[in-house]
Amino acid sequence: MSNIVVAGAAGRMGRELVRAILERDDVQLTGATEHPDSPHLGMDAGLLDGNKSLGVKIVAGIESVSASFDTVIDFTAPASTRSLLKFAADNSKRLVIGTTGLDKNDLQMIKDTATKTSVVFAANYSVGVTLSLELLAHAAKVLGSDYDIEVIEAHHKHKEDAPSGTALAMGQSIAGAIGKDLKDCAVYAREGITGPRPDGIIGFSTIRAGEIVGEHTVLFVGQGEQLEVTHKATDRMTFARGAVRAAEWLASQSAGLYDMSDVVRPA
């Protein structure tokens, strides 16, 4: 059985992760953390949303977790993730990372940590999104440069980074399939008189409104036809269940960097 700590347990995703752990009998919540100023410190993590008492108190930071654990699930913020990466590397703890808004230095830190312990890092923990990345790569290879490509994503108004990590992952999957680097062909903003659309670019559009959980559509637009690949998430539990599934899967893996395609791939 995997013993799991949820970082940011009182947050939007943290609460879903706690619920997802409680659904399964092959994992156990043994720790929960929050930032030092959180009003939820000292609360039982199981009671955040009216679930049963677990005897797991929310504490300030991973170093304060006293119970034994082997895996941390982290959907927090870049600064917190950096601290968790160092802790995991120094203490041989496994990590499942869903934090978005990470920069290239953070990504390198993830790679370095994965030389010492096992890490799953994915832009999205939905099985459907994982499959869509493969579908998009295949579509890009078949359609090639004859089709204009646009990525449209929508999320709730509280999301702080844009485009979403999932949208970027989709763009990277497409760009890699056609032999390009996304940083050389992505267009993230249009305003004013922009002129005709250049060939070979991948455009991104971002929507932030209300409580949209997560919607992503990729358009392949050619002469006389349009192909759309769309994924819509209607419940954050989709991501939470995927992350907990990844944590359980990680228990049998050696040190290395993995993503959700590894987790869902048939044995």
N, C-alpha and C positions, 0 to 999 in steps of 0.2 A: 504493500500500500504506500502511495506517495503522500508524504506530509508536506503541506503547502502553506506558505505565507502569502497573503494578498497585500500588496503595497497599495496605498491609497484606498483602503477598504471602505471608507465612508463616501467616496466619490461616486459619480454616475455609473462608471463601469465596475468599480470596486464592489458595489452592492450586488451587481449582477453576478460577478465572479463568486461571491460568497454563496449566492443562491445556486449557482451551477455546481459548486462543490457539494452542496447539501443534497443534490439530486442523485449523486453517485455513491456507491459503496466501496469503490476501489481507490478513493482519494480521501484525505482528511484535512480540514483546516486546523492548523496548529498555531497560527500567528496572523496578526493583522496590524498594519501600520498606517499612520497618518502623519501629516506635517506637524511640527511642534506647536503651532497655534490653533490646531483644530479643536473645535468645541466638542468633538466626539471622543477625545482621549478618555480612556477609562471605561468606555461603554463596552458591553458585550457585543461582539461583531455579529452574532446571530440574531440580535434583537433590533438591528438597524431598520429593517423593513417588516418587523413583526414576526420574524421566524422564531424558532425555538432557541433558548439559551444554550450556548456552546461552551461557556466557561473560557472563552478566548477574548481577552481584553485588548482593545485597540491601544497601541503604544506609539510613542514618538520615535520613529526610525527603526531600521532593521536591527541595529545594534542592541535595541532594547527588548527584542524578542527572546524570551527565556526558554520556550519549549523547543524540543528538537524538531528540525525540519530539513528537508533536502532540496526543495524547489521554491522559488519565488516567482509569482506572476505579477508583472509590472505593466500597468496601463496608466502611468502618471504623467510626468513632464520631464523634459530633457535633463534638467539639473538633478532631479531625483534619480533618474535612470543612470546617470554617470556615477553617483554614489553607490548604487546597487551593483553596477558592473564591477567596481573596485572590490566591494565586499564579496561578491560571488567568486571573483578570481582569487582573492586571498583566503577564502574559507571553503573552497570546493563545493559551492552551492550551484545547483542548476537554475537556469533562468528562462522564463517565457516572457518575451518583451513585445508589447503592443503599443508602446509610446510612439507618437508621431511628432513631426517637427524637428527631428534629429538632423544635425549637420554632418558634413563629411568627417570631421574629427570624431564625432560620436560613433559613426559607422565603423571607423577604424578601431575605436576602443572596443566595440562589440566583437570585431574580428580577433583582436588581441585576447580578449577574455575567453573566446571560444577555443583558444589553444590550450587552455587550462581546465575548462569545464564544458559541459554541454549546454548549448543555447539554442532556443528556437526564437527567431526574429522574423516577424511577418507584418506587412502593412495592413493585413486584414485576416482575421481568423475564421471567416466564413468559408465553409466547404464550397458553397456556390461561387464565391469570388475566386477561390483557388482554381476551380475548374474554368472560370471565365478567362483567367490569365492564359491558360493553355489554348482556349478557343481563339482568343485575340491574336496570339502568336501565329496560329495556323492560318487565320483569315488574312493577316498581313502578308504572310509568305505567298498565299495564293493570289491576292489582289494586287500586290506590289505597288508600284508608283503611279498606277493609273487611277487611284482613288484618293480623294482628299480625306484626311483623318482628323476627327475632332473628338475630344473627351469632355463630357459634361458631368459635373458632380454637384450634388446638393446635400447639405447637412444642416443640423440645428444651429440656431443663432449663437450658441455658446462655444462652438468650436473655434479655436484660436489660430490654427494654421491653415494655409491654403496654397496650392491645391491640396486636397487630402492625400494622405500617404497611399491610399488605394488607387486614386487617380494617377499618381506618379508611377506606381507599380504597373499599372496598365500601360502607361506610356512607355515605360522601360521594356516591358514585354514586347510591345509592338516594334519599338525602335531596334531592339536586339534581333528580332526576327528578320528585319530587312537590312541588317548590317550597318545600323547607325548608332550613334551615342545620343541619348535623349537631350543632353545639354546642348548639343549642336543643332537640334532641329525643333525644339519646343518653343511655342509662343504662348505666353501666359496672360497677356493683356492686349486689348485693342481699344483704341479711343481716337476719335477724330477721323481725319482723312488718311486712311492707312494704305490706300492703293489696292491693286489686285492681290489676291491671295497668292503668295509664293508657292511654287511646287515643292513637295517633299517635306513640308512642315507637319508637326503634330500640334494642333491647337487645343487649348484648355479653357474651359469656362467654369466659373465657380458660383454657386448659389448658397446663401446662408439665410435660413428663415425658420421661424417657429421651432418645432420639435422634430424635424425630419431626421430620422435615424441614420440613413445613408442610402443614397441613390447614385448609381453610376451608369452612364450610357456612352458607348463609343459608336460614332458614326463613321462608316466607310461610304463615301459618296462618289459615285462614278457617273459616267454619261448614261442617263436614262434609268439609273437604279440607285437604290440606297439600302445598305445593310446596317442594321442596328443590333448591337449586343448590349443588353441591359440587365443590371442586377439591382434589386431593391431589397433592402433590409427593413423589416417592420418591427423588429424587436431586438434590443441589445443582447438578449440572451443568446442569440445566434452566435455572436462573437465570443461571449463568455463561455458557452459550451465548447466552442472550438479551442479556446485557450486552455481550458481544463483538460480537454482531450489531449492537447499537445503536452501538457505537464505530465500526464500519466504515461504517454508514449516516451517521453524523454527519459524516464526512469531506467529504461533498458538500453540507452544509447551511450556510447563513449564520447569523450570530449570532441567538440566540433560545432560548426555553425549549421543550423538546419532552418527550413522554412515550412510552411503548411503543406506544400506539395510533398515533402518528405513524410509528414505525419499521415496524410490521407492515402499515400501510395500503397497499393495492395502489397502484402508481404510476399 
